[in-house]
């Protein structure tokens, strides 16, 4: 194992948690304290309570076309919560933000994975430590026992990631109004021009007990449109494969590598 070089004078750690989800907060606090990470609680924006305010910051018609389903209050809340953390981070003197949602389960090597990503921070702009989907990975090189991967396919999930300050500032400037779920917006790295990468094997996973404050029990709140109304969504999904591929080609990131990024 490499010697520890994490500098928490340069890294801010935020935990996003809805105040009513107190049990999740207790579990997350226990995990974070156990692995020795100092952290700050950020009360999540409640999309239902703030719906009238947040919907004005979104384009529901564009969201429906892009996602193939209507925008949910929880999706508005997630978007507002993460962007609010970014704004707080931008105003700080910190170099990086490590951001968690409140349903993360850390593996035994999580801190080592964060340490390794920090040591190779010149090779990424946003790095994720777990995912919902991560399709068609392309290794950019090794960081100790991990592969630092780019993805031609969908790469989604916001539960545990680290972001640089200049990228957070760029995203705050560029991504409004909301036209997608936040992780889908972040997956448009080809538009916002940054390196969105993942550390595999994953050093954490999510477990919400199949009870999501965003999508309901067993995704019951998700109401997808009929297939023919989802055609714009399917076209966009297909086009985004090519957009991600072309961006990676332009950046010279399409050729798999096994080189050590710490040399």
C-alpha positions in Angstrom: 0.0 0.0 0.0 1.3 3.5 -0.9 2.1 6.0 1.8 -0.8 8.3 2.7 -0.6 11.7 1.1 -4.2 13.0 1.5 -4.3 16.6 2.6 -7.7 17.4 4.0 -6.6 21.1 4.2 -7.1 20.9 0.4 -10.0 18.4 0.2 -13.5 19.2 1.5 -15.8 16.4 2.3 -19.6 16.9 2.0 -22.4 14.4 2.9 -25.7 15.2 1.4 -28.6 14.0 3.5 -32.3 14.9 3.8 -32.9 15.8 7.4 -35.8 13.3 7.7 -33.5 10.5 6.7 -31.9 10.4 10.1 -31.2 6.7 10.1 -29.1 7.1 6.9 -27.2 9.9 8.5 -26.3 7.8 11.5 -25.0 5.0 9.3 -23.0 7.3 7.1 -21.5 9.2 10.1 -20.5 5.9 11.6 -18.7 4.8 8.4 -17.0 8.1 7.8 -15.8 8.4 11.4 -14.6 4.8 11.4 -12.3 5.4 8.3 -11.2 8.7 9.7 -12.6 11.2 7.2 -13.5 14.6 8.5 -16.8 15.7 6.9 -19.5 18.4 6.7 -23.2 17.7 6.6 -25.1 19.4 3.8 -28.9 19.3 4.3 -30.3 18.0 1.0 -32.9 20.2 -0.9 -36.3 18.6 -0.6 -37.7 18.5 -4.1 -41.3 18.1 -3.0 -41.2 21.0 -0.5 -39.3 23.2 -2.9 -41.1 22.1 -6.1 -42.7 25.4 -7.1 -39.3 27.1 -6.7 -37.2 24.4 -8.4 -39.4 23.7 -11.4 -38.7 27.3 -12.5 -35.1 26.3 -12.8 -35.9 23.4 -15.1 -37.2 22.8 -18.6 -39.8 20.1 -18.1 -40.5 19.6 -21.8 -36.8 19.2 -22.6 -36.4 16.8 -19.6 -39.2 14.6 -20.9 -37.7 14.4 -24.4 -34.2 13.7 -23.0 -35.1 11.2 -20.3 -38.3 9.6 -21.7 -40.1 10.3 -18.4 -41.5 13.3 -16.6 -39.3 15.2 -14.2 -39.8 14.0 -10.5 -39.5 16.3 -7.5 -36.7 14.1 -6.2 -34.7 14.7 -9.4 -35.1 18.4 -8.9 -33.9 18.0 -5.3 -30.8 16.0 -6.3 -29.8 18.5 -8.9 -30.3 21.4 -6.5 -28.4 19.7 -3.7 -25.3 18.8 -5.7 -25.1 22.2 -7.4 -25.5 23.9 -4.1 -22.6 21.9 -2.6 -20.5 22.9 -5.7 -21.3 26.6 -5.0 -20.2 26.2 -1.4 -17.1 24.5 -2.5 -16.3 27.2 -5.1 -16.4 29.8 -2.3 -13.9 27.9 -0.2 -10.1 27.8 -0.3 -10.2 24.0 -1.0 -8.7 22.3 -4.1 -11.0 19.3 -4.3 -14.5 18.2 -3.1 -15.3 14.7 -2.1 -19.1 14.4 -2.2 -21.3 11.6 -0.9 -25.0 10.8 -1.0 -26.3 9.1 2.1 -26.8 5.6 0.9 -23.1 4.7 0.3 -21.5 1.5 1.6 -17.7 1.8 1.8 -15.6 -1.2 1.1 -12.5 -1.9 3.2 -10.2 -0.2 0.6 -12.2 2.9 0.1 -9.8 5.3 1.7 -7.0 3.8 -0.2 -8.9 4.3 -3.4 -9.4 8.0 -2.6 -5.7 8.3 -1.7 -4.8 6.7 -5.0 -7.1 8.9 -7.0 -5.6 12.0 -5.2 -2.1 10.9 -6.1 -3.2 10.7 -9.8 -5.3 13.9 -9.8 -3.6 15.2 -12.9 -5.3 12.5 -14.9 -9.0 13.3 -14.1 -11.4 16.1 -13.5 -14.2 14.2 -11.9 -13.6 10.7 -10.6 -16.3 8.3 -9.3 -15.9 5.6 -6.7 -19.1 3.7 -7.6 -21.8 3.8 -10.2 -25.3 3.0 -11.3 -24.1 2.2 -14.8 -20.6 2.1 -16.3 -20.7 0.7 -19.9 -17.8 0.1 -22.3 -14.8 1.1 -20.1 -11.5 2.1 -21.6 -8.5 1.9 -19.2 -6.5 5.1 -19.1 -3.9 3.4 -16.9 -3.3 1.8 -13.5 -3.3 3.5 -10.1 -2.1 0.8 -7.7 -4.7 -2.0 -8.0 -7.3 0.2 -9.7 -7.9 0.9 -13.4 -8.8 4.5 -14.1 -11.4 4.2 -16.8 -13.2 6.4 -19.3 -16.5 5.1 -20.7 -18.0 5.1 -24.2 -21.3 3.9 -22.8 -23.5 5.5 -20.1 -21.6 6.2 -16.9 -24.1 7.4 -14.2 -24.5 7.7 -10.4 -23.6 10.5 -8.1 -23.2 8.7 -4.8 -19.5 9.0 -4.3 -17.2 11.2 -6.4 -14.4 13.8 -6.3 -14.4 17.0 -8.4 -11.9 19.7 -9.0 -12.9 23.3 -8.2 -12.5 24.7 -11.8 -14.8 21.9 -13.1 -17.4 22.6 -10.4 -17.3 26.3 -11.4 -17.7 25.4 -15.1 -20.7 23.2 -14.4 -22.4 25.8 -12.2 -22.1 28.2 -15.1 -23.1 25.8 -17.9 -25.7 23.3 -16.8 -28.9 25.3 -16.1 -31.8 25.0 -16.7 -32.2 21.4 -15.7 -33.0 19.3 -18.8 -31.8 15.9 -17.5 -31.1 14.0 -14.3 -27.9 15.3 -12.9 -25.8 12.2 -13.5 -26.9 12.2 -17.2 -25.9 15.8 -17.5 -22.5 15.0 -16.0 -22.2 12.2 -18.5 -22.2 14.8 -21.2 -18.5 15.4 -20.7 -18.2 15.9 -24.4 -20.2 19.1 -24.2 -18.7 20.4 -21.0 -15.2 19.3 -21.9 -13.8 17.5 -18.9 -12.5 14.1 -18.0 -15.2 12.0 -16.2 -13.5 8.8 -15.1 -14.1 5.9 -12.7 -11.9 3.9 -10.4 -12.5 0.1 -10.9 -12.9 -2.2 -9.1 -15.4 0.0 -7.2 -14.4 0.9 -3.7 -18.0 1.4 -2.6 -21.6 0.7 -3.6 -25.0 2.0 -2.8 -27.7 0.4 -0.7 -31.0 2.3 -0.2 -32.9 -0.8 0.9 -35.0 -0.5 -2.3 -36.6 2.6 -0.8 -35.5 5.7 -2.6 -36.5 9.3 -1.6 -36.2 10.1 -5.3 -37.9 7.2 -7.2 -40.0 5.6 -4.4 -40.2 2.0 -3.3 -38.9 -0.2 -6.1 -38.9 2.7 -8.5 -42.7 3.0 -8.2 -42.6 6.8 -8.7 -40.9 6.5 -12.1 -43.5 6.8 -14.8 -41.9 6.2 -18.2 -43.8 7.3 -21.3 -45.1 4.8 -23.8 -42.4 3.4 -26.1 -43.3 5.6 -29.1 -43.1 8.8 -26.9 -39.7 7.6 -25.8 -38.3 7.7 -29.3 -36.5 11.0 -28.9 -34.9 9.6 -25.7 -33.7 6.5 -27.6 -32.3 8.6 -30.4 -30.4 10.7 -27.9 -29.0 7.7 -26.1 -27.7 6.3 -29.4 -26.2 9.6 -30.5 -24.5 10.1 -27.1 -22.4 6.9 -27.7 -20.9 8.5 -30.8 -20.5 11.9 -29.1 -18.6 10.3 -26.2 -16.5 8.2 -28.6 -15.6 11.2 -30.8 -14.6 13.3 -27.7 -12.4 10.5 -26.4 -10.8 10.0 -29.8 -10.0 13.8 -30.0 -8.5 13.7 -26.5 -6.3 10.6 -27.3 -8.2 8.6 -24.6 -9.5 5.8 -26.8 -6.6 3.5 -26.7 -6.5 1.2 -23.6 -3.5 1.6 -21.4 -2.0 -0.5 -18.6 0.7 2.0 -17.7 1.1 3.2 -14.1 -0.2 6.7 -13.7 1.9 7.2 -10.6 5.3 6.8 -12.4 
